[in-house]
Amino acid sequence: MAKLKLSEKLSVLDRSDLSDLDVPPLIVMSSILIVTVVTWGLSSFMVSAILHTNHFLFEVITESSLFSMNHLYFILTITSVAFIRALLYQRPWFSDAFGDGSSQALQHFHKTYSAKTSPQNIIKQTYQNGSITSALKRVFVTIMTLAFGGSGGVEGPAIPIGQRIGVFVAKLFSVNNLLFLRLLEMCGISAAITTLLHAPMTGSVFALELVFGCKFVYRLLLCSLASSLVAFILSNHLLEGKALFALAPHPISYHMHEYIIVIITSIFVSIVSGLGLRGIFKLIDWCYTPIPNWFRAPMGALICALTAIFAYHYAGIEPRHLLGVGEETIVDLFTGESSTLGILLDWRVLFGIVVIKIFLTGLTISAGGSAGLLIPAVYVGVASSSALYFFLKTMHYLPMIDGLSTLFMVTGIASALICVMDLPIATVIFISEICDVSFTAPCIVAVTISRILSHYCKKALGE
C-alpha cells in the first residue's frame, strides 16, 4: 500500500456539505444509481464466473493417482491461460488491468492529497486512465487469473472496477468538479465491496477511507451508504447473496484470560501477516527479477498447478485450500465440523497451508495477475490463528471455554487485515458487521496491537 504523510492528508479541503457540489440533486442521484447498478452487475458476474470455474477445474484433480491425464489437462489449461495473460501483459493497452487493484487505487487517490497538482489536472489525468473499457479489461483479466488456477482475492480487482465505472459515468455527465468525480468513484468502490462481502456498512466506510484518507466526510458518507444499500438489495433479491460466514455471538463481557489470548494471537498473526507475507512477496519479486515478463505468468501457473497436485496426492490437502479465492476454507474453519475440516484439525497442516497460500498468492500477483490481498489476508488470519489454537489445545494450554476457537479466528482476521490494508475503522466495522458486534472489543485490541507491530515490520523490511 502507498504511504500518505499526515500533512498531505490534512491539506485536503474539508468539504462536508453536498451544496459544495453545485450539481442538481437529480443528477447526483441518477449518476450514483447508474454507477451502483453497473458495478454490481460486473462484480456479480466476475465472482460467479470465478467460483463456478474453480469448482469445475478443481474437480479434475485426483488424490489417488499422481500421473494421470486429468492432471495433464489441468496443467495445460491453466498454463495456456496464463500464457495468454502474459501476452496481454505486454500490450500497453492492457497494462492497467493487472496487479493488485487496492494498492493501485490508493496511489491513484494519493493525488487528491497533493497540493502540487491542480484539481483540473487531476480530473484530466483520471479521465485519461479510467473508462468502462478499463473496467471490462480488469474483469476479463481477473477471471483469467483467479478462475484458472491463480491464488488471490476478488475484492482487490473490484476496487478499480468500481472506481473506473465511477469515472465512466462522470464522463457521461461531463463532470468538471473534482469532489463530484471523487464521490462517484467512492460510490463505485462502495458498491463493489458490498456486492462481494455482502456487508453494506463495511463497503461504504471502506470506500470513504480509501478515497478521502483520514477525512471522514459525513455528508459524502450518505452517498456511499446509498450506493452500498442499492447493491445490497440487488444481491439479496436477485442473487440471494449471503454473508461470508455466520457466527454465534460472544457474551459482551470478556474474561481477563480471553484478552490475554487476544493479545497473544494478535502478536502471532501480525508476525505471520506482517513479516511473513511481506517477506515472501519480496523474495518472490527478487526471484522474478531475471525472468522475462512473458514467461513469469506461465511459470507461476505451472508452479501453482504442480503444488496443488502434489499437496493433494501426498498430504491430502484439497486444491480449494490452496488455489482460487479460498472462501470455502474460511467457512470450513468457522463452521468447525469434523466432516468438513478433515486434516485442517492438524496445526502443522494448517500452518503449512498458510505458508503455501502466501507463496502461491505472491506468485500470482508478482507475475502480473489481477488479484487482491483482502480475502487472502482474511484467509491468513483465520488459518494461522486456527493453527495457533490447535497447537495450544494439543499442548493443553487453553482453558475450557465455549467458542474459544472463534475468538482466535476473529482476532486473526482483524490482525491480518490491519497489517495488509491499514484501514482501522473499516476493519473494526467489518468485524462487527460480518462476525458480530460482541467481537468489537477484542477487535479494537487486535487492531491497535497489530497496527503498531505492522509499522515495525515495515521498517524491518525497509518499506
N, C-alpha and C positions, 0 to 999 in steps of 0.2 A: 504494500500500500504506500502511496506517496505521502511525504511528510508535509504538514502545514504548520507554519510558525503562528504562534498566538497573535503576534502583531498583525499578521496578514488577515487572520480571521476577524479581528476586532476592527479592521479597516473597512469592513463591509458596511454599506449604508443600512441602517436599521429600518427597513421598510415593513411596517407592521400593519398597514391599513391597505385594504384592497382598492381604495379610492386612488391610490398612487398609480394604479394600472392605467387609469384614464381609458378604459375599454368598456363598451356596453356590456351589462350583465348577461344578455342573451348570447353574445359572442363568447364570453368566458365559459358559460355553462355548456354550450354546444361543442366548443372545442375540447373541453375536458371529457365530455361524453364520448366523442369520436376517438380521442386518444385511448381512453379506457377500454372501449369495446374492441378496437383493433388490436391493442396489446394483449387483452385477454384471449382473443381468438388465436393469435400467433403463439402465445405462450402455452396454451392448452394443447394445440396441435403438436408443438415441439415435444413436450413432455410425454404425451401419449405415444407419439412415434418412437421415442427413445425406449420407453418401458416395454412396449409390445415387441419391438425388435430384440431387446435384451432377452426377454423371456424365450423367444423363439431361438435365438442364437445360442444361448447358454444350455439349452436342452440338447444341443448337438453333442456336447462334451460328455464322454462316458468315463465312469470311475474304474470299470473293470479292465479295460484294455488301454495301454499307453500308446501303442501304434495302431491306428485304425483310420479308415477312410473318412470317418466323421471328423476326426481331429485334423486331417489334411484339408478338408473342406473349410473347417473353421479358420485355420491359419491362412489359407489362400484368400478367404473372404475379407478378413479384417486387414491383412497386409495390402490387398488390392485397393480397398477403400482408402487406406492410409496413403498409398502411393498417389492416388488421385488428389487427396488433400495436399500432399507435398507439391504437386504440380500447380495447384491453385494458389498455394502459398507464395510461389514465385511470381505470380501475376500481381502487379501493383494495384489493379482494380479490386483484388480480393484481400489485400493486406489488412484491411480494417475488420475482417471477420474472424481473426484468430486471436488466441491468447486469453488471459484471464480478464473477463469483462469488468469486474468490480474495480480492479486497480486502474484500468484504462479510464473508467468513468470518473474516478476520483481525480486523476490527473487532468481530465477534461474540465472538471468543475473548479480545479485549482485556479484557473484563470479568473474566476469570479472574485477571488480574494486578492488579486494583484492590482495595485494601483498603476502599474506600468502600461496596462492595456486598456484602451478606452472601450466603453460599452458597445459602440458601433463596430469596432474591430472584432470584439468577441462574438457578436451576432454574425458578422460576415464569415468568420472562421468556422463557427458552428454550422452555418448553412452549407458551407463547402464540404464539411466532413460528415454530415448527418442527413439521411433521407430514408424513404421507405425501402429503397433497394439495399441500403446498408443493413437494415433490419432483416430483410429476407435472406441476404447472404449469411448473416450471423445465424439465423435459424437453420439454414441448409448445412453450414459447416459444423454446427453443434450436433445436429443429428448424425452427421458422418463421423464425428468424434466419439460421442458417448453411446450411440446405438450400436456401433460396430467395434466393441472391444476396448474403448478408452475408459479411463477412470477419472471421475471428477463430478462436480455438481452442475445442476442446470441453472441455479439461481444467478451465478456469476455472469454467464452469457445473456440471461434475461434482462439484466440491468441495462446494458447498451441497447438492447432491442427496444425496451420501453422508452429509453431516452431518445432514440432516433425516431421513433414514431411520434414523440412529442415535437421534435424538430420538424418532421414532415408536416404535421398539422399546423405548426406555426407558419411554415411557408405558405400553406394553403390560405391562411388568413392574413398573409403579408404582415406578420408581426414585426414591429420595429422597436419593441420595448424589451429590454433585457430581463426585467423582472417577470414579464408575462411569458417570455421564452423559457426561463428557468422554471416557472410554475408548470408549464406543460410538460417539460422534461421530468419534473418531480412526479407529476401525476402518472406518467407512463411507467416510471420505475415503481411507484406505489402499486399500480395495477398488476405489474409483472410479479412482484414479490408476493402479493396477496394471492394471486392465482396459484402460485407454486407451493406456498407454505400454508395456504388457507387460514391466514392469520391477518385480518384487516388492520388491527391496531399496529402490529409489528411492521407491516408493509408501509403504512403511512408515516410512522416515525422514522423508520429506516431511510425512506426516501428523503424526508426532510433533513435528517442528519447528514446524509450523503451530499445533497445538493447545496445546503446552506451552512455547512460546517457547524460551528458551535452556536450559531444564531438559531434560536428556537422561535420562529416567527409564527405566532398563534393563528393569525388570520389566514396565512397560507396553509397551515396545518389542516384547516377546514376543507380546503380544496383537495389536499392529499387524502383526507378521510373519505371525502365523497367519491373519489376515484377508487379507493380500496373497497368501499361499500358496494359499488356497482359491480366490480369484479367478483366480490364475494357472493353476491346474489346470483350472478350469472353462473358461477361454478356450482352453487347449491341447486339451482333449479334446472339447469341444462345438463350438467355433467355429474351430479350427485357427488360433488367434491367432499373430502373429509380431511381432518387434521392428520398430521404425521403419526401421532400416537395419542392415546387417551390414558391418563394416569389417575389413580386413586389419590385423593387429596391427603396431605400430611397434616397432623394437628398443628395449629398455628404456633404453639409453644414448642420450642426445641430444648432438649437437654444439653448440658454443657459438653458431654462427650460427643454429641452429634455435631456441635460446632467445631470441636477438635477434629472430627472426621472430615468435615468440610474443608478445614484449613490444610490438612494433610493431602487430601485429594486434589485441592487447587494447586498446591505446590508441585505434586507429581505430574498432573496433566499439563501444567504450564511448562515444565521442562520438556515433556514429550512434544507439545504443540509449538512451543517457542524455539528451543534449541533443536529438537529432533526434526520437526517438519522443515524449518528453515535451513537447517544444516544439510539435510538430504537434498533439498532443492538446489542448494548451492553446489553440492557435489555433482549432481546431475548436469547442471549448467556447465560446470568445468569439464565434465567428461564429453559433453556435446560439442565443445568449442572446436576441436579439429575435424569434426564430421560435417560434410557438406549439408546444406539445408534440405536439399531434395531427398536425402537419404535418412534424415532424422525420424520423420513420421513412420515410414515403413519399418525401420529398425525398432522403434519404440513399440509399435503394434505387434511385431514379432515377439519381442520380449514379454509383452503383456499376455499374448496367447500361450506361449510356452510356460510361463509362470502359472497361469490358471490350469493348464493341463496337468503339469507335474504336481501342483499342490492338491488337485482333486484325486489324482491317482495314488500318490504316496502318503498324503496326510488326511485325505477325506474332506478337504476344505472345498465347498461348493464354489463354482465360478462367480455366483452372485455376491459372494462375500468379498471378492477382490476386484471385479470389473464393474463397469457401469456406475450408477449413482450410489448404490449401497443403502437405499432407504429400507429395504427388506431386512437387512441385518440389524439396523437400528430398532425396527419394530420387534424383531425376534428377541433381542436383548431386553427390551422393555416389557414384552409380554411375559417372558420368564418361564415359558412352558418347556419342559424337558423334551417333548416331541419335536419342537422346532429348534431348540438350542443345540442339541446333539453335542458335538465336540466343542462348541462355544462355552461349555461349562468349565473347560480346562484353561486356567490363566495363562499357561505357556503358549497354547494355541492362539488365544486372543491377542497376546502381546505380539506374537509373530505376524498375525493378520494386520495389526496396526502398522508395523514396520513395512510390510509388503504393500499395503494400501497406500501409504505415504509415498513409497518408492514408485509405484505404478502411476499414481496421480502426477507426481513430478515428471515422469517420463512423458505422460500425455500432454501436459501443459508446456513443458520446456521444448517439446518437439513442434510446437506451434498449434496444438489442438485447441479448440474452443471449449473451455471448461472452466468452472469456477471452484472456489475453495469454501463456500459457505457450508454446504452439506458435507463435504469431506471433513471440515472442522468439527461438525456435529458428530460425524462417524468416529473420528479420532477421539473426541471427548468421551463418547459413550463406551467405545471398545476399550480404551486404556483405563478408564475408571472402573469398568467391569472386571478387567484383568486384575487391578489392584484389590477390588472387593473379593474376588475368588481366591486370590493369594492369601489375604489376611484371614479369610474364612477357613482356608485349609490349615493355616497355622494356629487357628483357634484364638485369634487376637481380637475378634469382634464380639460385642455384646449381642444378646438375642433380642433384636428389635424388629418388628414387622415393617416392611417397606424400606429397609436399610439399603438394599441394592439400588432402589430407585433414587434415593438421596445421593448415592455415589454418582450415578449416571447424570442426574440433573446438574450436579456440581461440575461434572466433567464437561458437559455442554457449555455452561457459562464460561468456564475457564478457557476452553479451546476457542470459542467464538471471539472472546476479547483479545486473545493472542493473535488471531488471524485477521479479524475485521476491524478491531479497535473502535467499535461503536457501542459505548457502555449503556446508554439509555435504551437503544433498540434491543440490546442483549437482555436487559432486565425485563423489558416488556415482552420479549419473545418467550422467556421462561414462564412469566406469569400467565401469558395467553395460551401457549401451547401445552405447557405442563399443568400448572395450577397456581393460583395466587398464593397458596400456602407455602410455595417454594421460593417466594420473593426474598425473604430474609437471608437464607443461605446463598442465594444467587448474588446478592449485593456483596456479601463477604467474599465470595469466589471472584467476582469481577474486580474488586478492589485489590486483592492479593495478586491475581493473575496479571492485571494491568501493570503493576509495579515490577513483577518478575519479567514480564514481556519486554519492558523497557530495558532491563539489564541484559536480557537475551539478545536483543537487537544490537546493543553496544558490544557485546561479546563477539557477535558475528560481523561487526563493522558496518552495520546498516545505519 
